[in-house]
Amino acid sequence: MAIGVLPSPDATELEEAKTTRLVVWSCLLASTGGLMFGYDLGISGGVTSMESFLKEFFPVVYKRTQQPGRETNYCKYNNQRLQLFTSSLYVAALVATFFASYTTKKHGRRFSMRIAGIFYLGGVVLNAAALNLPMLIFGRIALGCGLGFSNQSVPLYLSELAPTRIRGALNLLFQLMVTFGILFANLVNYWTSKMEGGWGWRLSLGLAGIPALLLTAGSLIVFETPNSLIERGKLEEGKLVLKKIRGISNVEPEFRELVDASRVAGEIENPFSHLVKKKNRPQLVIAVALQFFQQFTGMNAIMFYAPVLLQSLGFGDDASLYSAAITGGVNVLSTIISIYAVDKFGRRFLLLLGGILMLLAQIVITAILGAKLPDNTNNLDKLYSVVVVVTICIFVAAFACSWGPLGWLIPSETFPLETRSAGQSVTVCMNMLFTFIIAQSFLSMLCAFKYLIFMFFAVWLVVMTVFTWFFVPETTNVHIEKMKESVWNKQWLCMICHEEMQDLLTMV
């Protein structure tokens, strides 16, 4: 399959469909769900490195960090309860996404976003006012439920609302907001860690209310997608919205495609059982694989625990949070670059390039830490410290241009309408499952593997790059409702998905 600059979309589509302000503003408002996701990703690492937070909820870990020499550099924060603070959010999201699938299909994308906002607001209140560990965990669970609903509905909303020729760019607004959320969280943590009185962590957790309010308000303002309206039998309303978002009066060809897709979708009683049928198996296999590989790049391990990780490598408190803020900035800038590149160079090219760059970065980090940070030292030399941070930035940039956004984009645009909500539900579920595994095990793995933890992720980077080359098709510039006949019916993975796989996937 050729890799490079892709041909321009059909000239007729360019002449007819417009990129209206309504579409852009609706996508911006909806993508604030990503802002909340990113803030949750970024805030936990900084909070768990604050002495006042550890002293109040995790005194065992606090005492360990105050006794130099008792633990190795890699084991200071190895505590299952501390990891549960981060990972409980993703377990809740995993469960909530199945309820979100039904809600998104039956009541629309907007309604699911509204529910997500309500869960987020409740979780923020519980976390900011937490008096004990159970209250803290229940707050994280509420946030996780919001995450399940927003990650189910927002990527679908963006893919369905966007014109074909810029669908990739508009869908990546979700990932851009994720990176803004991470950066915002890192800057907040840097500021609140310096506050006197030991209540800075409460402010860090409480400021999550800003993106929660934005998402809730946005869900009340934006239009529902025409795909969802037509799927629920609101044909005239769907046609009217289609005219508004496309900026033209002649929407009959696209409207007929949506009606036909809706008719097929209406014949499916159980989308989840239909999802594992032979004709849908390639999309399902690739969607699940992308979620697994996205988490096993090692990126979320770095973003969850960037402050903790850098402290474990010998950086001081301020330096670790400052370095995390730098990586957050790199994440934002690189995602902006990917918005430009995704529809120009294609999904496959970015996945392959990102995998290679991340692999090289992991190898460099492993070599430096293995040679220069043995267990009995507390600091890297200044030169090597700078090299580690720069290499981490290169890794973050490669991820943000490739596997970060495309892990969400590709599944959201490849499933047919009849299984789209169910497919997105499985995508979110798998993402949350693998995120939970990384969040719950990373500090223990860091303690056990030490610097070889990065080589562990490097091995998976080799596997995912090879997988992309052989199995992931190009979906750029293909209409979302024509994906099946234009891409999947011609994809050679269809030919190797034998009936035996159906039994395996049904068991899973």
Secondary structure, DSSP 8 states (H G I E B T S, - for coil): ---SS-----HHHHHH----HHHHHHHHHHTHHHHHHHHHHHHHHHHTT-HHHHHHH-HHHHHHHTSTTTS-TTSTT--HHHHHHHHHHHHHHHHHHHHHHHHHHHH-HHHHHHHHHHHHHHHHHHHHT--SHHHHHHHHHHHHHHHHHHHHHHHHHHHHHS-GGGHHHHHHHHHHHHHHHHHHHHHHHHHHTT-TTS-HHHHHHHTTHHHHHHHHHHHHHS---HHHHHHTT-HHHHHHHHHHHHT-S--HHHHHHHHHHHHHHHT-S-HHHHHTSGGGHHHHHHHHHHHHHHHTTSHHHHHHSHHHHHHHTT--HHHHHHHHHHHHHHHHHHHHHHHHHHHHH-HHHHHHHHHHHHHHHHHHHHHHHHHH--TT-S---HHHHHHHHHHHHHHHHHHHHTHHHHHHHHHHHHS-HHHHHHHHHHHHHHHHHHHHHHHHHHHHHHHHHGGGHHHHHHHHHHHHHHHHHHH----TT--GGGHHHHTGGG-THHHH--HHHHHHHHH-
